[in-house]
Amino acid sequence: MSEPPKPTTWAVEAGRRPEWTQNHEGTGGIVNPPVWRASTILYPTIADMDAANHKQDETLFYGRKGTPTTWALREALTGLEPGAAGSMLYPSGVAAIAGAILTVAKPGAHILLPDSAYDPTTAMGQGLLKRLGIAAEPYDPLIGAGIETLFRPETALVLLESPGSLTFEVQDVPAITAAARARSIPTLLDNTWAAGIHFKGIAAGCDMVVQALTKYVGGHSDVMMGAVSATAPLFARLRSTAWALGQCVSGDEAALALRGFRTLPLRMARHEASALKIAHWLKAHPLVDRVLHPALPDCPGHAIWKRDFTGSSGLFGLVLKHGSRADAARFCDDLQHFGIGFSWGGYESLCIPTSPEAIRRLNTFRPSGLSLRLSIGLEDPDDLIADLSAALDRMKDLA
Ligand SMILES: *Cc1c(COP(=O)(O)O)cnc(C)c1O
């Protein structure tokens, strides 16, 4: 056996099965799986229809169950998480999180959510899940093995997100998953920040890993999609839950996500290098209090990041010494290269003010001044530094 291919090679080759790209004679084929648009599938005979009904997955049955375009993307994503048995696609990252939670939680269940979770995940706990009789309890993202003190007989899931949204706490994923496994409690990791490139969630002991493909996998700010990859014991339940909820994506969008996938490791390398350069420059600036970048010592859980991650991405937080949310326009409005907007992971840089202290229930995050989140895109980092330098100059007289 030869060595397994390196990430850039693998990203180019993943999900390109000949049966999805070749002509019927097998004498020629195209590079990409074509964009299949489908609702009805036509069968030559009733026997063929019955056979398809029996199989259902990765065979043409009905549009909702997918086509070679979506199967190719699913296969590629499963390969991103060694140890996963399969992956399902959802129309957004939030839909993927809901699909994963509803795979294991039922009325009366208790689930644990990190206090640093993506805001809509927290809101799902306080809204939809509460209505379904599922109690979502926040926990300190830095709790590590201490998570076991929060387990109850009815605990059905531990959610993890590392690093956390806005405040970037890096979690001790292996310690938390080991504690949960000892009690047979499934775990779900939101691995969007690392894009499945810099951290392997299933290998770290998680049962399910979710990614908002909207971010780095899509990479071009033109597609909404989410995915969940799961280990063998859970994959069949994940899939039947997704099917029961009617979750599916179009071939057009799956093709966009697959296109992004081909260049994912390359783009991640550039996001990482530029973001590190900018983060270090910011850290040395006299008006900057803290840079919440997992690769910098200011970041809570930095030592765990060093132990567990193979790299970093382009998204990090910035806390100024002075100013407040009310001064955000002064910093952001005149930026030349950064857009003001939600989402992240696209080729273009973004900057938004953040107020994590307003949405957290346990967190003691008390920024000294204006708090911001930067998504570093593929522009030249020196242009971005010049832009941030001018923005910081505009904040000088708040000192
Ligand atoms: C954006 C995001 C999501 C949700 O993805 P959508 O496709 O926008 O629904 C989930 N988790 C994290 C960490 C995110 O940043």
The ligand as an ORCA input file, in Angstrom:
! r2SCAN-3c Opt
* xyz 0 1
  C     -22.087     30.329     10.514
  C     -21.966     29.268     11.516
  C     -22.934     28.277     11.607
  C     -24.189     28.281     10.813
  O     -24.033     28.205      9.450
  P     -25.163     28.764      8.452
  O     -24.861     28.094      7.185
  O     -24.987     30.246      8.448
  O     -26.496     28.369      9.013
  C     -22.735     27.273     12.540
  N     -21.656     27.252     13.332
  C     -20.713     28.207     13.289
  C     -19.550     28.120     14.202
  C     -20.844     29.248     12.384
  O     -19.929     30.219     12.368
*
